[in-house]
Amino acid sequence: MSRDLVFEIGTEELPAGSIPVFLRALKENAISSLSKERLNFKSVKTFGTPRRLILLVEELSETQEDLVEEIRGPARRVAFDAQGHPTQAAIGFARSRGVRVEDLIVKKTEQGEYVFAVKRHRGRTTIDVLRELLPSLIFSLPLPKSMRWKGNIRFLRPIRWLLALYGDEVVEFKLENLKSGRKTRGHRFMGASEIEVSDVNEFFSELEKQFVVFDPDKRRRIIEEGVKKFQKEVGGREFLDEDLLEENVFLTEYPIPVRGSFREEFLKLPSEVLVMVMKVNQKYFPVYSDDGKLLPYFVAVSNNRASLMDGIVEGYERVLEARFEDADFYFKKDLEIPLEKRVPLLKGVIFLEKIGTMYEKMERIRALSIDINSKLGSPVSSELVSRTAYLAKADLVTDMVSEFPELQGVMGREYALRFGEDKEVALGIYEHYLPRFSGDDLPKTWTGVIVGIADKIDNIVSCFMAGLSPSGSQDPYALRRQARAINEIIWYRELPLSLEDLVSRSIELLRAPASVKDEVMDFFKARLKNQLREKGFSHKVVEAAMASDWSRPLDLLKRASVLEGFLEDESFKAFASAFVRVVNILRGVEVEGEVDEKLLVEEAEKALYRSFSELRERTELLFLKGEYEEFIRSLFGLTGVINSFFDNVLVMAPDEDLKLNRLKLLRAIRDHVERVGMISLLAG
């Protein structure tokens, strides 16, 4: 027999971003806990709104499965004497496990015959298990931060009610003074403040009657259809910002999309300003024309169905226009002072405690940007790079960015253009922040690329120097994202840059301790490993490629791509197997110096020396030019002579000079080959 279980945690309004995280964790933890308790079920589902988290377990068995536990004891030869009588070891083991000695059984294992105590545990009723399991589920949810309420209970927001029904039976438990029961609540404004339900089915039907759309997928469809409908009505194209859609889904229990408008004169402001105010401040959906221009309309999502929705729309419009008027005021006020005259004001803005001001950061970025431009062969004039870096942070001291921090870079670009700066400079000011999030655009201008890399390197090294490196899941300064962005930019633009060179120069500019460099390089190494795996490279290829010089991301990516392509090549497999013999015999051996040709006495070692000497001369240029596929293919000619060498030559000869000379030859081969990667890891 089985019944459905519903468990509702009723709260004060939860932050929209936390609800999907809670629902995933609630489902995963419930599946894990129920399985651990030997409770069978058909499916587990979760639903949620700002005021409630709901767990539904369908066809949950009414009792646990019985458990037969076999506990291994001493070996048979220890447990029983020659006559088969139990020894003190067997008697003591049986007593410690609460079974009779005559009930011990003997079983064969891989280690031999052992005695086992067999204990049978009768399953408890599900309702008894749930009284302990459900409270534990509440406290298993991941809390980025929490508040204490009602004694020692901590949760992200205060818990106001708990409904727990197994079929039509209440699962009774207490949290401080809060008791579980069969009462729930409707929509805060349109529903009943308290509803008593008889069973699981009535619970869900009553929520719908009380204006609670408990299923996030259903709310998503309602919002999506409404937004697209209103966009079409005003001649706009269908466009949905997924992040904004997700946020609105979890801001509402009963979503009602409505359309509003604003005065066309506000369209004179930069579109990013208007969109940011609509999306970030008001959670409204902007409306665009077919050619991508912003239209003077928006779609909002109400969480309340009023008798006159026009009043709600007017309220939305009034609030939005007030925000736009503020933005218009700040914009005009900012245009009174040229952007370059704001740069000295950065001396009064702290970048990081212990590190210094934004002005000092600007100077470091400018120096590093000029160096990067030079290393790249000056794809853009140093004057433009220097100017971009000089102005890159100037908009931080404008009124607009002070009020709307999300517009940093955007306003720098707009003001730079208004004050007649070169377009490359203006775009670079904006693009040096890119990418701002996963999936965001990468910079397209050289000024954006160069200043962006310099800025991110400075951010990372500065934070490590200040003791603000990421720890576990905590990364408040988004250093992981910035390190990943540097690598992605290098790959996208095919830049022959060395992370070690960039970090070293940044360390020098910051006058940071030498130990910081090692920490930062280890940090970059971890990011590169993850990014290569995400690109589809196998674990062993990533390890092989990174065993050589990994500090040049572009070169690393090329070598990984070539190695991955050779994995199924039979000639490569044969060479890798032969090369393993070279690596294995050199493990733990330190040998220096060049091979002495006069000490080559066996024909097989002479043949290997000749083949390798000719190959090294012929392939050196291939390696330097980065033609790694041809470089590796050339190695296949060594397969036979390496195997012949090991089959016919005693490397560890009694004669010390002969032994060292042979090891020198093998070391030279290993060092030449492993510049492209630790190929021995790819054998087999």
C-alpha positions as CSV (number, residue, x, y, z in Angstrom):
1,M,0.0,0.0,0.0
2,S,1.1,3.6,-0.6
3,R,-0.1,7.1,-0.2
4,D,1.0,10.6,-1.5
5,L,2.9,12.9,0.8
6,V,2.8,16.7,0.7
7,F,5.0,18.9,2.8
8,E,4.7,22.7,2.6
9,I,7.1,25.1,4.3
10,G,5.3,28.5,4.5
11,T,7.5,31.5,4.9
12,E,7.7,35.3,4.6
13,E,8.6,36.3,1.1
14,L,11.8,34.5,0.0
15,P,14.3,36.2,-2.4
16,A,13.5,35.2,-5.9
17,G,17.0,33.9,-6.7
18,S,17.0,31.5,-3.7
19,I,13.8,29.6,-4.6
20,P,15.1,27.5,-7.5
21,V,18.1,26.6,-5.5
22,F,15.9,25.5,-2.6
23,L,13.6,23.5,-4.8
24,R,16.5,21.6,-6.4
25,A,18.0,20.9,-3.0
26,L,14.7,19.9,-1.5
27,K,14.1,17.4,-4.2
28,E,17.6,15.9,-4.1
29,N,17.7,15.7,-0.4
30,A,14.2,14.2,-0.2
31,I,15.2,11.4,-2.7
32,S,18.4,10.7,-0.8
33,S,16.7,10.7,2.6
34,L,13.8,8.5,1.6
35,S,16.0,6.0,-0.2
36,K,18.4,5.9,2.9
37,E,15.3,5.1,5.0
38,R,14.3,2.3,2.7
39,L,11.1,3.9,1.7
40,N,9.8,3.2,-1.8
41,F,8.1,5.9,-3.9
42,K,7.1,6.5,-7.5
43,S,8.3,10.1,-7.9
44,V,9.4,13.3,-6.1
45,K,8.4,16.8,-7.2
46,T,8.9,20.2,-5.8
47,F,6.9,23.4,-6.4
48,G,7.5,26.9,-5.0
49,T,6.4,30.5,-4.8
50,P,7.8,33.5,-2.8
51,R,5.7,32.3,0.2
52,R,6.0,28.5,0.1
53,L,8.2,25.5,-0.7
54,I,6.3,22.4,-1.5
55,L,7.4,18.8,-1.6
56,L,5.2,16.1,-3.3
57,V,6.1,12.5,-3.0
58,E,3.8,10.2,-5.0
59,E,3.0,6.7,-4.0
60,L,5.1,6.6,-0.9
61,S,5.1,3.1,0.7
62,E,3.5,2.9,4.2
63,T,6.4,1.0,5.8
64,Q,10.1,0.7,5.4
65,E,11.5,-2.3,3.8
66,D,12.8,-4.8,6.3
67,L,16.6,-4.8,6.6
68,V,18.8,-7.9,6.8
69,E,22.2,-6.8,8.1
70,E,25.2,-9.2,7.9
71,I,28.1,-8.2,10.2
72,R,31.4,-9.9,9.6
73,G,33.3,-11.3,12.6
74,P,36.4,-13.3,13.1
75,A,37.8,-15.8,10.6
76,R,36.3,-19.3,10.9
77,R,39.5,-20.9,12.0
78,V,39.6,-18.4,14.9
79,A,35.9,-18.6,15.7
80,F,35.8,-22.5,15.9
81,D,38.2,-25.0,17.2
82,A,39.2,-28.3,15.5
83,Q,36.1,-30.0,16.9
84,G,33.8,-27.3,15.6
85,H,33.1,-25.8,19.0
86,P,32.8,-22.0,19.2
87,T,35.8,-20.3,20.8
88,Q,35.8,-17.3,23.1
89,A,36.3,-15.1,19.9
90,A,33.0,-16.4,18.5
91,I,31.1,-16.1,21.8
92,G,32.3,-12.6,22.4
93,F,31.5,-11.5,18.9
94,A,27.9,-13.0,19.1
95,R,27.4,-11.2,22.5
96,S,28.6,-7.9,21.1
97,R,26.2,-8.1,18.2
98,G,23.2,-9.2,20.3
99,V,22.8,-12.6,18.6
100,R,23.1,-16.2,19.9
101,V,26.4,-17.9,19.1
102,E,24.5,-20.8,17.4
103,D,22.9,-18.3,15.0
104,L,26.3,-17.3,13.6
105,I,26.8,-18.3,9.9
106,V,29.9,-19.0,7.9
107,K,30.4,-17.4,4.5
108,K,33.2,-17.5,2.0
109,T,34.8,-14.1,1.1
110,E,37.7,-13.1,-1.1
111,Q,39.9,-13.2,2.1
112,G,38.6,-16.7,3.1
113,E,35.9,-18.1,5.4
114,Y,34.5,-15.8,8.1
115,V,31.6,-15.9,10.6
116,F,28.8,-13.4,10.3
117,A,26.1,-12.2,12.6
118,V,22.8,-11.8,10.8
119,K,20.4,-9.2,12.3
120,R,16.9,-8.6,10.9
121,H,15.4,-5.2,11.4
122,R,11.7,-4.9,10.9
123,G,10.7,-1.8,9.0
124,R,9.0,1.1,10.8
125,T,5.9,2.7,9.7
126,T,6.4,5.6,7.2
127,I,4.5,8.1,9.4
128,D,7.0,7.5,12.2
129,V,10.0,7.9,9.9
130,L,8.5,11.1,8.4
131,R,8.2,12.8,11.9
132,E,12.0,12.7,12.0
133,L,12.8,13.1,8.3
134,L,10.7,16.2,7.4
135,P,12.3,18.6,10.0
136,S,15.7,17.5,8.8
137,L,14.8,18.4,5.3
138,I,14.2,22.0,6.3
139,F,17.6,22.3,7.8
140,S,19.3,20.6,4.9
141,L,18.6,23.4,2.5
142,P,21.6,25.6,1.6
143,L,21.4,29.0,3.2
144,P,23.6,31.7,1.8
145,K,22.7,33.7,4.9
146,S,20.0,33.2,7.5
147,M,18.1,34.9,10.3
148,R,17.4,33.5,13.7
149,W,13.8,33.4,14.7
150,K,11.8,31.6,17.5
151,G,14.7,30.5,19.6
152,N,17.5,28.8,17.8
153,I,15.9,28.1,14.5
154,R,17.7,29.6,11.5
155,F,16.3,30.0,8.0
156,L,16.5,32.5,5.2
157,R,13.2,34.0,6.1
158,P,10.8,33.3,9.1
159,I,8.8,30.2,8.7
160,R,5.1,30.9,9.4
161,W,3.4,27.6,8.9
162,L,4.1,23.9,8.2
163,L,1.7,21.6,6.4
164,A,2.5,17.9,6.4
165,L,0.0,15.4,5.1
166,Y,0.6,11.7,4.4
167,G,-2.6,10.9,2.5
168,D,-5.2,12.3,4.9
169,E,-3.0,11.9,8.0
170,V,-1.0,14.7,9.6
171,V,2.7,14.0,10.0
172,E,3.0,15.6,13.5
173,F,6.3,17.3,14.6
174,K,7.3,20.6,16.2
175,L,9.8,23.3,15.4
176,E,10.1,25.3,18.6
177,N,6.5,26.5,19.1
178,L,5.4,25.8,15.5
179,K,3.4,22.6,15.0
180,S,2.9,20.9,11.6
181,G,-0.7,20.4,10.6
182,R,-3.2,20.5,7.8
183,K,-3.6,24.2,7.4
184,T,-2.2,26.3,4.6
185,R,-2.7,29.9,3.4
186,G,-3.9,31.4,0.1
187,H,-2.6,34.4,-1.8
188,R,-1.5,37.2,0.5
189,F,-4.0,39.7,-1.0
190,M,-6.6,37.6,-2.8
191,G,-6.8,34.4,-0.8
192,A,-7.9,33.2,2.6
193,S,-5.5,33.8,5.5
194,E,-6.0,30.2,6.7
195,I,-7.3,27.1,4.9
196,E,-7.8,23.6,6.4
197,V,-7.5,20.7,3.9
198,S,-8.4,17.1,4.4
199,D,-5.8,15.4,2.2
200,V,-3.2,15.8,-0.5
201,N,-5.6,16.3,-3.4
202,E,-7.6,18.9,-1.6
203,F,-4.4,20.8,-0.7
204,F,-3.5,21.4,-4.4
205,S,-7.1,22.1,-5.5
206,E,-7.6,24.6,-2.6
207,L,-4.4,26.5,-3.5
208,E,-5.7,27.0,-7.0
209,K,-9.0,28.3,-5.7
210,Q,-7.1,30.7,-3.4
211,F,-5.2,32.2,-6.3
212,V,-1.9,30.4,-5.8
213,V,-0.3,29.1,-9.0
214,F,2.0,26.8,-7.2
215,D,3.7,25.3,-10.2
216,P,6.6,27.5,-11.4
217,D,6.4,26.1,-14.9
218,K,2.7,27.2,-15.2
219,R,3.6,30.7,-14.0
220,R,6.4,30.8,-16.5
221,R,3.9,30.0,-19.3
222,I,1.5,32.6,-18.1
223,I,4.2,35.3,-18.1
224,E,5.8,34.3,-21.3
225,E,2.5,34.3,-23.2
226,G,1.4,37.6,-21.7
227,V,4.7,39.4,-22.5
228,K,4.8,38.2,-26.1
229,K,1.1,39.1,-26.6
230,F,1.7,42.7,-25.4
231,Q,4.9,43.1,-27.3
232,K,3.1,42.1,-30.5
233,E,0.2,44.5,-29.8
234,V,2.5,47.6,-29.9
235,G,4.4,46.5,-33.0
236,G,7.4,45.1,-31.1
237,R,9.2,41.8,-31.7
238,E,8.9,38.8,-29.4
239,F,11.8,39.0,-27.0
240,L,12.2,37.5,-23.5
241,D,15.2,38.0,-21.2
242,E,15.5,34.6,-19.6
243,D,17.0,35.9,-16.4
244,L,14.3,38.5,-16.0
245,L,11.6,35.9,-16.8
246,E,13.0,33.5,-14.1
247,E,13.0,36.4,-11.6
248,N,9.4,37.3,-12.3
249,V,8.3,33.6,-12.0
250,F,9.6,33.6,-8.5
251,L,8.5,37.0,-7.5
252,T,4.8,36.1,-8.0
253,E,2.2,33.6,-6.8
254,Y,-0.5,34.7,-9.2
255,P,1.2,36.5,-12.2
256,I,-0.8,38.9,-14.3
257,P,1.2,40.5,-17.2
258,V,0.2,44.1,-17.9
259,R,1.4,46.6,-20.5
260,G,2.5,50.2,-19.7
261,S,4.2,53.0,-21.6
262,F,6.5,56.0,-20.9
263,R,7.1,59.3,-22.6
264,E,9.0,59.1,-25.9
265,E,11.3,62.0,-24.9
266,F,13.1,59.6,-22.5
267,L,14.3,57.6,-25.6
268,K,16.9,60.4,-26.0
269,L,18.8,58.8,-23.0
270,P,21.2,55.9,-23.8
271,S,19.0,52.8,-24.3
272,E,21.1,50.9,-21.7
273,V,20.1,53.4,-19.1
274,L,16.4,52.9,-19.8
275,V,16.7,49.1,-20.0
276,M,18.7,48.9,-16.8
277,V,16.1,50.9,-14.9
278,M,13.3,48.7,-16.3
279,K,15.0,45.4,-15.7
280,V,17.1,45.8,-12.6
281,N,15.1,48.4,-10.7
282,Q,11.6,47.6,-11.7
283,K,11.7,44.0,-13.1
284,Y,9.8,45.2,-16.2
285,F,10.3,43.7,-19.7
286,P,11.4,46.3,-22.3
287,V,9.9,46.3,-25.8
288,Y,12.0,46.4,-28.9
289,S,11.2,47.1,-32.6
290,D,12.1,44.5,-35.3
291,D,15.3,46.4,-36.0
292,G,16.3,46.3,-32.3
293,K,15.4,49.9,-31.3
294,L,13.8,50.4,-27.9
295,L,10.1,51.4,-28.0
296,P,8.3,53.5,-25.3
297,Y,6.5,50.5,-23.8
298,F,7.1,47.9,-21.1
299,V,5.4,44.8,-19.8
300,A,5.2,44.4,-16.0
301,V,4.0,41.4,-14.0
302,S,1.6,42.1,-11.2
303,N,1.1,39.7,-8.3
304,N,-2.4,41.0,-7.6
305,R,-5.6,41.0,-9.7
306,A,-7.3,44.3,-8.9
307,S,-10.8,45.2,-9.9
308,L,-9.3,48.0,-12.0
309,M,-6.0,46.9,-13.4
310,D,-5.6,50.4,-15.0
311,G,-4.8,51.8,-11.5
312,I,-2.0,49.3,-11.1
313,V,-0.6,50.1,-14.6
314,E,-0.7,53.8,-13.8
315,G,1.3,53.1,-10.6
316,Y,3.9,51.2,-12.6
317,E,4.2,54.0,-15.1
318,R,4.5,56.7,-12.4
319,V,7.3,54.9,-10.6
320,L,9.2,54.2,-13.9
321,E,9.0,57.8,-15.1
322,A,10.2,59.1,-11.8
323,R,13.3,56.8,-12.2
324,F,13.8,58.0,-15.7
325,E,13.6,61.6,-14.6
326,D,16.3,60.9,-12.1
327,A,18.4,59.3,-14.8
328,D,17.9,62.2,-17.1
329,F,18.9,64.7,-14.4
330,Y,22.1,62.7,-13.6
331,F,22.9,62.4,-17.3
332,K,22.7,66.1,-18.0
333,K,24.6,67.0,-14.9
334,D,27.4,64.6,-15.8
335,L,27.8,66.2,-19.2
336,E,28.8,69.4,-17.4
337,I,32.3,68.0,-16.6
338,P,34.5,66.4,-19.3
339,L,35.4,62.8,-18.6
340,E,39.1,63.4,-18.4
341,K,38.6,66.0,-15.7
342,R,37.0,63.3,-13.5
343,V,40.1,61.1,-13.5
344,P,41.9,63.0,-10.7
345,L,38.8,62.4,-8.5
346,L,39.7,58.7,-8.5
347,K,42.4,59.6,-6.0
348,G,39.6,59.8,-3.4
349,V,38.1,56.4,-4.3
350,I,39.5,53.3,-2.5
351,F,40.0,50.3,-4.8
352,L,40.9,47.8,-2.0
353,E,42.0,48.3,1.5
354,K,45.8,47.7,1.8
355,I,46.1,48.1,-2.0
356,G,45.2,51.8,-2.7
357,T,43.0,54.0,-4.7
358,M,41.3,53.7,-8.1
359,Y,43.7,56.3,-9.5
360,E,46.7,54.1,-8.5
361,K,44.9,51.1,-10.1
362,M,44.4,53.2,-13.3
363,E,48.1,53.9,-13.5
364,R,48.9,50.2,-13.1
365,I,46.4,49.3,-15.8
366,R,47.8,51.8,-18.2
367,A,51.4,50.6,-17.7
368,L,50.3,46.9,-18.1
369,S,48.1,47.7,-21.1
370,I,51.0,49.4,-22.9
371,D,53.2,46.3,-22.2
372,I,50.5,44.0,-23.5
373,N,50.1,46.0,-26.7
374,S,53.8,45.9,-27.3
375,K,54.0,42.1,-26.7
376,L,51.2,41.7,-29.3
377,G,53.1,43.7,-31.9
378,S,51.1,46.9,-31.3
379,P,47.9,46.0,-33.1
380,V,46.6,49.4,-32.1
381,S,48.5,52.6,-31.3
382,S,50.0,52.9,-27.8
383,E,48.3,56.4,-27.6
384,L,44.8,54.9,-27.9
385,V,45.6,52.1,-25.5
386,S,47.0,54.6,-23.0
387,R,44.0,56.9,-23.4
388,T,41.5,54.1,-23.0
389,A,43.2,52.9,-19.8
390,Y,43.4,56.5,-18.4
391,L,39.7,57.0,-18.9
392,A,38.5,53.4,-18.2
393,K,37.4,54.1,-14.6
394,A,36.5,57.8,-14.9
395,D,32.8,57.1,-15.0
396,L,32.9,55.6,-11.5
397,V,32.8,59.2,-10.1
398,T,29.8,60.3,-12.2
399,D,26.4,60.8,-10.7
400,M,24.8,58.3,-13.0
401,V,27.1,55.4,-12.1
402,S,27.0,56.4,-8.4
403,E,23.2,56.0,-8.6
404,F,23.2,53.0,-11.0
405,P,26.5,51.1,-10.5
406,E,25.4,48.5,-13.2
407,L,26.1,51.2,-15.8
408,Q,29.8,51.4,-15.3
409,G,31.5,51.2,-18.6
410,V,28.3,51.9,-20.4
411,M,28.3,55.6,-19.3
412,G,32.0,55.8,-19.8
413,R,31.5,55.0,-23.4
414,E,28.6,57.4,-23.8
415,Y,30.4,60.3,-22.1
416,A,33.6,59.6,-24.0
417,L,31.7,59.9,-27.3
418,R,29.9,63.0,-26.2
419,F,33.2,64.7,-25.3
420,G,34.8,63.8,-28.7
421,E,37.1,60.9,-27.7
422,D,38.2,58.5,-30.4
423,K,35.5,55.8,-31.0
424,E,38.1,53.1,-30.3
425,V,38.7,54.7,-26.9
426,A,35.0,55.0,-26.1
427,L,34.3,51.4,-27.1
428,G,37.3,50.2,-25.2
429,I,36.1,51.9,-22.0
430,Y,32.9,49.8,-22.3
431,E,34.4,46.6,-23.5
432,H,37.2,46.3,-21.0
433,Y,34.5,45.1,-18.5
434,L,33.4,42.3,-20.9
435,P,32.4,39.5,-20.4
436,R,30.4,40.5,-17.3
437,F,28.7,37.2,-16.9
438,S,28.6,33.7,-18.4
439,G,27.6,33.8,-22.0
440,D,28.2,37.6,-22.3
441,D,29.9,39.1,-25.3
442,L,33.7,39.2,-25.5
443,P,35.5,42.5,-26.3
444,K,35.8,43.2,-30.1
445,T,38.1,46.2,-30.1
446,W,41.8,46.0,-29.5
447,T,41.5,48.6,-26.8
448,G,38.8,46.6,-25.0
449,V,40.8,43.4,-25.3
450,I,44.1,44.8,-24.1
451,V,42.8,47.1,-21.3
452,G,40.3,44.4,-20.2
453,I,43.0,41.8,-19.8
454,A,45.2,44.3,-17.9
455,D,42.3,45.3,-15.6
456,K,41.3,41.7,-14.8
457,I,44.9,40.6,-14.1
458,D,45.3,43.6,-11.7
459,N,42.0,42.7,-10.0
460,I,43.2,39.1,-9.4
461,V,46.7,39.9,-8.2
462,S,45.4,42.7,-6.0
463,C,42.9,40.5,-4.3
464,F,45.4,37.7,-3.7
465,M,47.8,40.3,-2.3
466,A,45.1,41.6,0.0
467,G,44.2,38.1,1.2
468,L,40.9,38.1,-0.7
469,S,41.4,35.0,-2.8
470,P,38.4,32.7,-3.5
471,S,37.6,30.0,-0.9
472,G,35.3,27.1,-1.5
473,S,32.1,28.4,-3.0
474,Q,32.9,31.9,-1.9
475,D,34.2,34.3,-4.6
476,P,32.9,37.7,-3.7
477,Y,35.1,39.5,-6.2
478,A,34.3,37.1,-9.0
479,L,38.0,36.3,-9.5
480,R,37.2,32.9,-11.0
481,R,35.0,34.5,-13.7
482,Q,37.7,37.1,-14.5
483,A,40.4,34.4,-14.8
484,R,38.2,32.4,-17.1
485,A,37.4,35.6,-19.1
486,I,41.1,36.2,-19.7
487,N,41.6,32.7,-21.0
488,E,38.5,33.0,-23.2
489,I,39.7,36.3,-24.7
490,I,43.1,34.9,-25.4
491,W,41.6,31.9,-27.2
492,Y,39.0,34.0,-29.1
493,R,41.5,36.5,-30.3
494,E,44.3,33.9,-30.6
495,L,46.7,36.0,-28.5
496,P,50.3,34.6,-27.9
497,L,50.3,35.9,-24.3
498,S,51.9,34.3,-21.3
499,L,50.0,34.3,-18.1
500,E,53.3,34.1,-16.2
501,D,54.5,37.3,-18.0
502,L,51.3,39.1,-17.2
503,V,51.2,38.0,-13.6
504,S,54.9,38.8,-13.1
505,R,54.4,42.3,-14.5
506,S,51.4,42.9,-12.3
507,I,53.3,41.7,-9.3
508,E,56.0,44.2,-10.1
509,L,53.6,47.1,-10.5
510,L,51.9,46.2,-7.2
511,R,55.2,45.5,-5.4
512,A,53.6,42.3,-4.2
513,P,55.5,39.6,-2.4
514,A,56.9,36.8,-4.6
515,S,54.7,34.2,-2.9
516,V,51.6,35.9,-4.4
517,K,52.8,34.9,-7.9
518,D,52.8,31.2,-7.1
519,E,49.3,31.4,-5.6
520,V,47.9,33.3,-8.6
521,M,49.6,30.9,-11.1
522,D,48.1,27.9,-9.3
523,F,44.7,29.7,-9.4
524,F,45.0,30.2,-13.2
525,K,46.1,26.6,-13.7
526,A,43.0,25.3,-12.0
527,R,40.8,27.5,-14.2
528,L,42.5,26.3,-17.3
529,K,42.0,22.7,-16.4
530,N,38.3,23.2,-15.9
531,Q,37.9,25.2,-19.1
532,L,39.6,22.6,-21.2
533,R,37.4,19.9,-19.7
534,E,34.4,22.0,-20.5
535,K,35.5,22.2,-24.1
536,G,35.3,18.5,-24.3
537,F,38.9,17.4,-23.9
538,S,39.4,14.1,-22.0
539,H,40.9,14.2,-18.5
540,K,44.1,12.4,-19.7
541,V,44.6,14.8,-22.6
542,V,44.2,17.8,-20.3
543,E,46.7,16.3,-17.8
544,A,49.2,15.5,-20.6
545,A,49.0,18.9,-22.2
546,M,49.3,20.8,-18.9
547,A,52.3,18.7,-17.8
548,S,54.3,20.8,-20.2
549,D,54.4,24.7,-20.2
550,W,50.7,25.6,-19.6
551,S,51.1,29.3,-19.0
552,R,50.4,30.2,-22.6
553,P,46.7,29.4,-23.0
554,L,46.6,29.6,-26.8
555,D,49.6,27.3,-27.1
556,L,48.0,25.0,-24.5
557,L,44.7,24.8,-26.4
558,K,46.5,24.0,-29.7
559,R,48.5,21.2,-28.1
560,A,45.5,19.7,-26.3
561,S,43.6,19.7,-29.6
562,V,46.4,17.9,-31.4
563,L,46.8,15.3,-28.7
564,E,43.0,14.7,-28.5
565,G,43.1,14.1,-32.3
566,F,45.8,11.4,-32.0
567,L,44.1,9.3,-29.3
568,E,42.7,6.8,-31.8
569,D,45.7,6.8,-34.1
570,E,47.4,3.4,-34.1
571,S,50.9,4.8,-34.9
572,F,50.5,7.3,-32.0
573,K,49.5,4.5,-29.7
574,A,52.6,2.4,-30.7
575,F,54.9,5.4,-30.2
576,A,53.3,6.2,-26.8
577,S,53.8,2.6,-25.6
578,A,57.4,2.7,-26.6
579,F,57.9,6.1,-25.1
580,V,56.5,4.9,-21.7
581,R,59.6,2.7,-21.5
582,V,61.8,5.8,-21.8
583,V,59.8,7.6,-19.1
584,N,59.7,4.7,-16.7
585,I,63.5,4.0,-16.6
586,L,64.2,7.7,-16.0
587,R,61.7,7.9,-13.1
588,G,63.7,9.1,-10.1
589,V,66.9,9.5,-12.0
590,E,68.8,12.8,-12.3
591,V,71.3,13.0,-15.0
592,E,72.9,16.0,-16.7
593,G,75.1,16.7,-19.7
594,E,75.3,15.8,-23.3
595,V,75.6,12.3,-24.9
596,D,79.2,11.2,-25.6
597,E,79.0,9.5,-29.1
598,K,82.3,7.7,-28.3
599,L,80.6,5.8,-25.5
600,L,77.9,4.4,-27.8
601,V,79.0,0.8,-28.3
602,E,75.9,-1.2,-29.1
603,E,74.5,-1.0,-32.6
604,A,70.9,-0.5,-31.2
605,E,72.0,2.6,-29.2
606,K,73.9,4.0,-32.1
607,A,70.8,3.6,-34.3
608,L,68.7,5.4,-31.7
609,Y,71.2,8.2,-31.3
610,R,71.4,8.7,-35.1
611,S,67.6,8.6,-35.6
612,F,67.0,11.0,-32.7
613,S,69.8,13.5,-33.7
614,E,68.4,13.7,-37.2
615,L,64.8,14.0,-35.9
616,R,65.6,16.7,-33.4
617,E,67.3,18.9,-36.0
618,R,64.5,18.4,-38.5
619,T,61.6,19.0,-36.0
620,E,62.9,21.9,-33.9
621,L,61.5,24.4,-36.3
622,L,58.1,22.6,-36.4
623,F,57.9,22.9,-32.6
624,L,58.9,26.6,-32.6
625,K,56.3,27.4,-35.2
626,G,53.6,25.5,-33.3
627,E,53.1,22.9,-35.9
628,Y,52.4,20.3,-33.3
629,E,50.6,17.7,-35.5
630,E,53.6,17.4,-37.8
631,F,55.9,17.4,-34.8
632,I,54.1,14.5,-33.3
633,R,53.9,12.6,-36.5
634,S,57.6,12.9,-37.0
635,L,58.1,11.1,-33.6
636,F,56.6,7.9,-35.0
637,G,59.9,7.1,-36.7
638,L,61.4,6.6,-33.3
639,T,59.0,3.8,-32.3
640,G,61.0,0.9,-33.7
641,V,64.5,2.2,-32.7
642,I,63.3,2.8,-29.1
643,N,61.9,-0.7,-28.8
644,S,65.0,-2.1,-30.3
645,F,67.2,-0.2,-27.9
646,F,65.4,-1.6,-24.9
647,D,65.3,-5.1,-26.3
648,N,69.0,-5.2,-27.1
649,V,70.8,-2.8,-24.7
650,L,71.3,-3.0,-21.0
651,V,70.6,0.6,-19.9
652,M,71.7,0.0,-16.3
653,A,75.1,-1.4,-17.4
654,P,77.7,-2.3,-14.7
655,D,80.0,0.2,-16.4
656,E,79.0,3.6,-14.8
657,D,80.1,5.7,-17.9
658,L,78.1,3.5,-20.3
659,K,75.0,3.7,-18.0
660,L,75.1,7.4,-17.6
661,N,75.6,8.0,-21.3
662,R,72.6,5.8,-22.1
663,L,70.5,7.7,-19.5
664,K,71.6,11.0,-21.1
665,L,70.4,9.8,-24.4
666,L,67.0,8.8,-23.0
667,R,66.7,12.0,-21.1
668,A,67.3,14.0,-24.2
669,I,64.6,12.1,-26.0
670,R,62.2,12.6,-23.2
671,D,62.8,16.3,-22.9
672,H,62.4,16.8,-26.6
673,V,59.1,14.9,-26.8
674,E,57.5,16.2,-23.6
675,R,57.6,19.8,-24.7
676,V,54.4,19.0,-26.6
677,G,52.9,17.1,-23.6
678,M,53.4,14.1,-21.4
679,I,52.6,11.6,-24.1
680,S,53.3,8.7,-21.7
681,L,50.0,9.5,-20.0
682,L,48.2,8.7,-23.2
683,A,49.6,5.2,-23.7
684,G,47.3,2.2,-23.6
